[in-house]
Amino acid sequence: MADFVGVWEAKYPAIVKLWESAWAELVPFLSFAPAVRQVIYTTNAIESVNARIRKAVKARGHFPTETAALKCVYMAVMSLDPTGVGRQRWSNRWKEALNAFTVAFPGRILASTK
């Protein structure tokens, strides 16, 4: 942390202050494998999908049946990646993270994926 502060404090004092105040929460995050950290900090992608679903549901207003609501959500999600290329990239990114989670939390991941 001292090396980081020495290099970046003059240019980014707010970031240095934030990291120093949240150091106890940041250190456990850094102990995860890089693949796990990448999956953890991609919550922006999840929030983007949720925003797209909310926008589609709000534009529709109401649904006569539960099936109609599910179709609307399905169409909103499918419009994010119509070719399926992004889905393949996303699932490939999760393979290494799932392996790391399985090692870090034995018995929890495999039991839920069977």
Buried (B, 14 or more C-beta within 10 A) or exposed (E): EEEEBEEEEEEEEEEBEEBEEEEEEEEEEEEBBEBBBBBEEBEEEEEEBEEBBEEBBEEEEEBEEEEEBEEBBEEBBEEEBEEEEEEEEEEEEBEBBBBBBBEEEEEEBEEEEE
